[in-house]
Amino acid sequence: MSVIRVSVVGAAGYSGAEAVRLLSRHPRVVLTGLFGSAGGRRAAFGSLHPDLAGLDGPEVVPYVEAALLEGAPDVAILATPNEVSAEVTPGLLAAGVRVIDVSGAFRLREASLYPAWYGFEHPAPALLGEAVYGLTEWCGAELEGARLVANPGCYPTSVLLAMKPLVLLLAPHQPLLVTSASGVSGAGKKADVAYSFCELAGSYKAYAAGSHRHEPEMRQELGLADEAAFSFVPHLLPVVRGILSTIHVSFDAPVSDAAVADRFARVYEGRPFVRVLPAGHLPELRDVVGTPRAHIGWKLLPGCRRAIVVSAIDNLLKGAASQAVQNLNRVFGLPETEGLL
Ligand SMILES: NC(=O)c1ccc[n+]([C@@H]2O[C@H](COP(=O)([O-])OP(=O)(O)OC[C@H]3O[C@@H](n4cnc5c(N)ncnc54)[C@H](OP(=O)(O)O)[C@@H]3O)[C@@H](O)[C@H]2O)c1
């Protein structure tokens, strides 16, 4: 049985560490290198994951392209800041290493959006057309053998999984309103007083309303024009992990629970990582945190022309690392569930 050689860059960060944990138990994967920032310290695999004590893995060392290539990986998972992924990807691809990027560096197809939403000129715009947007349940044959996969953002994963099946039912001129709440690990490991315990515990706040970089990604993947009335307001929830998105939708004509259930079943029947709840049951974070699953529920409002749709995921798993492993499995022709169930 052939193995897949995988290196992880950003291995000590929150989503990178989750990827390492999943991959270290994956029956078809060998970890060939774990990397952190150039200024970072070397760290033993076991200090990253005391829960995996006894499993061997490479040390986490500062990232240098030549050091990664020495391990001869088939694929690199990049769990790095956006600019870092954008910079290192072209070299890795040129060296024959496939890339699954957990950052936003290759999610937007329009290079001109990067300065406004991400704050940098894209250094490799030609690759934006090649990157496969890896919302796994919505990918077809383009994922098999892909050289570059752009793993979706955490908020977009929760919203798109819930919204894409319903797009054809939506009233085109009515607003689509999304309120999402994320645990604090969504901001990564960086030390910043705004994310400290005393600033967040016991509180709940909206941030980046109308300016969050996941907004153009959701517009792109839902096929919404710039002028479409879509509003996305992220909130910071004082828990470690999990995202819950509450979406207010309007339909073109009255719909039944059966029609909504049918839309979801057409896409997600037999897909183990998306669980659609019975009509009227809304998901909650505790049922998905620590799992690779999304849970989706809806409630029709009186008159059946409007509904509340709620979607919950673990931001570090279905929103990042486990979706990256689903994508890795598909790229290499393995069952999507390998190493994840
Ligand atoms: N957190 C989430 O819920 C989530 C979900 C989906 C996607 N994402 C995206 O995934 C990426 C990682 O997010 P995160 O939350 O896991 O961040 P994080 O906890 O801050 O970790 C970032 C990692 O990147 C490494 N790094 C920074 N600069 C580097 C460089 N120049 N070369 C090599 N490694 C470098 C850091 O190394 P050191 O350990 O040495 O500092 C760290 O391990 C981001 O692009 C983020 O937007 C995050």
The ligand as an SDF file (V2000), in Angstrom:
LIG
                    3D

 48 52  0  0  0  0  0  0  0  0999 V2000
   -7.9170   29.4810   13.4550 N   0  0  0  0  0  0  0  0  0  0  0  0
   -8.9140   29.1210   12.6600 C   0  0  0  0  0  0  0  0  0  0  0  0
  -10.0440   28.8240   13.1130 O   0  0  0  0  0  0  0  0  0  0  0  0
   -8.7150   29.0390   11.1700 C   0  0  0  0  0  0  0  0  0  0  0  0
   -9.6790   28.4060   10.3910 C   0  0  0  0  0  0  0  0  0  0  0  0
   -9.5240   28.3460    9.0100 C   0  0  0  0  0  0  0  0  0  0  0  0
   -8.4030   28.9170    8.4280 C   0  0  0  0  0  0  0  0  0  0  0  0
   -7.4920   29.5460    9.2110 N   0  0  0  0  0  0  0  0  0  0  0  0
   -6.3140   30.1180    8.5390 C   0  0  0  0  0  0  0  0  0  0  0  0
   -5.2430   29.2020    8.7350 O   0  0  0  0  0  0  0  0  0  0  0  0
   -4.0070   29.9050    8.8480 C   0  0  0  0  0  0  0  0  0  0  0  0
   -3.3900   29.5610   10.1980 C   0  0  0  0  0  0  0  0  0  0  0  0
   -4.2920   29.9880   11.1910 O   0  0  0  0  0  0  0  0  0  0  0  0
   -4.1050   29.6280   12.7310 P   0  0  0  0  0  0  0  0  0  0  0  0
   -5.2930   30.1830   13.4080 O   0  0  0  0  0  0  0  0  0  0  0  0
   -3.7570   28.2000   12.8990 O   0  0  0  0  0  0  0  0  0  0  0  0
   -2.8490   30.5590   13.0580 O   0  0  0  0  0  0  0  0  0  0  0  0
   -1.7950   30.4920   14.2340 P   0  0  0  0  0  0  0  0  0  0  0  0
   -2.3180   29.6930   15.3820 O   0  0  0  0  0  0  0  0  0  0  0  0
   -1.4120   31.9010   14.5080 O   0  0  0  0  0  0  0  0  0  0  0  0
   -0.5580   29.7200   13.5870 O   0  0  0  0  0  0  0  0  0  0  0  0
    0.1300   30.2390   12.4850 C   0  0  0  0  0  0  0  0  0  0  0  0
    1.3390   29.3690   12.2360 C   0  0  0  0  0  0  0  0  0  0  0  0
    2.0500   29.8880   11.1160 O   0  0  0  0  0  0  0  0  0  0  0  0
    3.4390   29.8510   11.3940 C   0  0  0  0  0  0  0  0  0  0  0  0
    4.1510   30.8760   10.6270 N   0  0  0  0  0  0  0  0  0  0  0  0
    4.0240   32.2190   10.7030 C   0  0  0  0  0  0  0  0  0  0  0  0
    4.8450   32.8080    9.8100 N   0  0  0  0  0  0  0  0  0  0  0  0
    5.5250   31.8100    9.1790 C   0  0  0  0  0  0  0  0  0  0  0  0
    6.5240   31.7780    8.1640 C   0  0  0  0  0  0  0  0  0  0  0  0
    7.0050   32.9000    7.6380 N   0  0  0  0  0  0  0  0  0  0  0  0
    6.9830   30.5730    7.7600 N   0  0  0  0  0  0  0  0  0  0  0  0
    6.5080   29.4320    8.2840 C   0  0  0  0  0  0  0  0  0  0  0  0
    5.5690   29.3940    9.2640 N   0  0  0  0  0  0  0  0  0  0  0  0
    5.0820   30.5770    9.6970 C   0  0  0  0  0  0  0  0  0  0  0  0
    3.5180   30.1230   12.8910 C   0  0  0  0  0  0  0  0  0  0  0  0
    4.7670   29.6460   13.3360 O   0  0  0  0  0  0  0  0  0  0  0  0
    5.2660   29.7810   14.8730 P   0  0  0  0  0  0  0  0  0  0  0  0
    4.5580   28.6790   15.5740 O   0  0  0  0  0  0  0  0  0  0  0  0
    6.7130   29.5800   14.7630 O   0  0  0  0  0  0  0  0  0  0  0  0
    4.8420   31.1510   15.2900 O   0  0  0  0  0  0  0  0  0  0  0  0
    2.3270   29.3220   13.3950 C   0  0  0  0  0  0  0  0  0  0  0  0
    2.6850   27.9790   13.6170 O   0  0  0  0  0  0  0  0  0  0  0  0
   -4.3510   31.3910    8.7220 C   0  0  0  0  0  0  0  0  0  0  0  0
   -4.1510   31.8060    7.4020 O   0  0  0  0  0  0  0  0  0  0  0  0
   -5.8350   31.4480    9.0790 C   0  0  0  0  0  0  0  0  0  0  0  0
   -6.5010   32.5230    8.4640 O   0  0  0  0  0  0  0  0  0  0  0  0
   -7.6030   29.5990   10.5620 C   0  0  0  0  0  0  0  0  0  0  0  0
  1  2  1  0
  2  3  2  0
  2  4  1  0
  4  5  1  0
  4 48  2  0
  5  6  2  0
  6  7  1  0
  7  8  2  0
  8  9  1  0
  8 48  1  0
  9 10  1  0
  9 46  1  0
 10 11  1  0
 11 12  1  0
 11 44  1  0
 12 13  1  0
 13 14  1  0
 14 15  2  0
 14 16  1  0
 14 17  1  0
 17 18  1  0
 18 19  2  0
 18 20  1  0
 18 21  1  0
 21 22  1  0
 22 23  1  0
 23 24  1  0
 23 42  1  0
 24 25  1  0
 25 26  1  0
 25 36  1  0
 26 27  1  0
 26 35  1  0
 27 28  2  0
 28 29  1  0
 29 30  1  0
 29 35  2  0
 30 31  1  0
 30 32  2  0
 32 33  1  0
 33 34  2  0
 34 35  1  0
 36 37  1  0
 36 42  1  0
 37 38  1  0
 38 39  2  0
 38 40  1  0
 38 41  1  0
 42 43  1  0
 44 45  1  0
 44 46  1  0
 46 47  1  0
M  CHG  2   8   1  16  -1
M  END
$$$$
